[in-house]
Amino acid sequence: MPEILLLNGTVLWGRVREFLEFDMDQHRQLQQWCQEIGIGYSTSVWDLTSAREIASLNPEFIKIPSACNLNLPMLRYLADHYGGDIHISVGMTTPAEQEQIVQLMEKCSAADRVVLYACTSGYPVPFDQVCLLEIQILKDKFGSRIKEIGFSGHHLGIAIDIATVVLGASWIERHFTLDRTWKGTDHAASLEPDGLRRLVRDVRNVCKTLRVKENEMTEIELSQRDKLKRVQGVHFN
């Protein structure tokens, strides 16, 4: 258990957080395990020190949480010293602040490596405050200036995530836990293993459907047309 210090009855959370955070050796081990099973490794960075440390591992991308997206020295460091993509959530962020972030990355010649995530910060977020159409607003405003648009969700279930794909999100971020009933702010808004499995399955299936017909009719329609189509005065058989 972590050593919890009290000051006038108040927990000094910094000591607890220190105990819970992974050190660099643990991050290296996680990265190795990810490589062994064929999935990408990344993590969020919350300050300049962690940004420097994680950048040294050279993951495919680094995530900036909504709480830290106005840490301009950290953003500038990643733009100048890290070659991977920079994924940035914009929960709790005004349109003017979003513009400030993108302009900074443009000045650093790093905007083509930026993915902005539409996000509502809350754990969990009520459905009427998820505001999925923010995805389209980000696409309209920044789609031609950055690499891609994503969605970071803290809601219940997976139905909303499917809709984000249709709206144009290229990335979906969800929190993951082994048990949603565990104590802590994130667990209730996270997905358990089966939920994540179903999300991946459903997103992949929906992505297959997002296309137009290459010809007047699909292959399956041609065979059905011969059997079922009725046109006045015309018999196909």
Buried (B, 14 or more C-beta within 10 A) or exposed (E): EEEEEEEEEEEEEEEBEEEEEEEEEEBBEBBEEBEEEEEEBBBBBBEBEBBBBBBEBEBEBBBBBBBBBBBEEBBBBBBEEBEBBBBBBBBBBEEEEBEBBBEBBBEBEBBEBBBBBBBBBBBBBEEEEBEBEBBBBBBEBBBEBBBBBBBBBBBBBBEBBBBBBEBBBEBBBBBEBEEBEEEEEBBBBBBBEEBBEEBEEBBEEBEEEEEEEEEEEEEEBEEEEEEEEEEEEEEEE
